[in-house]
């Protein structure tokens, strides 16, 4: 009986740890359970609180920081494009997510603390990626800040690894913006 109890306990513990691990994943479409294009209502249910919405039409300032599994995730909303069926009702969707938590990782293990070389080695065969310098407030190329971007052309989303001194300090997942 004692062995059965211990075996059951180990299975439950393993399942719980595995499911929590899956909830801490970053992909081109998500950070944890929060997904790009998720409605504001779905995101609020997961966040357990009301999310900020843009103050003006076509504005991108609806950003809220929420706690998920004791880790911070920034959720940004924008008004939903397309026909909402009622011009007097504005609907909002998630267009960007960001975190500085080292607990969120990609399936390949990349996240906060990963190096530029690790990103390049891991994603060198990804279909579309970019590496570029950040910019200073004076408009010059930064010597310390840079970005590694994975573009998911099919989903029209991207993961942006922000680096300082070649070490990831923030991960952002967002829709890909195209010019007019």
Secondary structure, DSSP 4 states (H G I P E B T S, - for coil): -HHHHHHHHHHHHHHHHHHHHHTTBEETTEETTEETT-BHHHHHHHHTSPPP--SSTT---EEEEEEETTEEEEEEEEEPPS--S-TT---EEEEEEEE--TT-B-TTS-BTT-BHHHHHHHHTTSSSEEEEEEE-TTSSEEEEEEEEEEEETTTTEEEEEEEETTEEEEEEEEEPP---
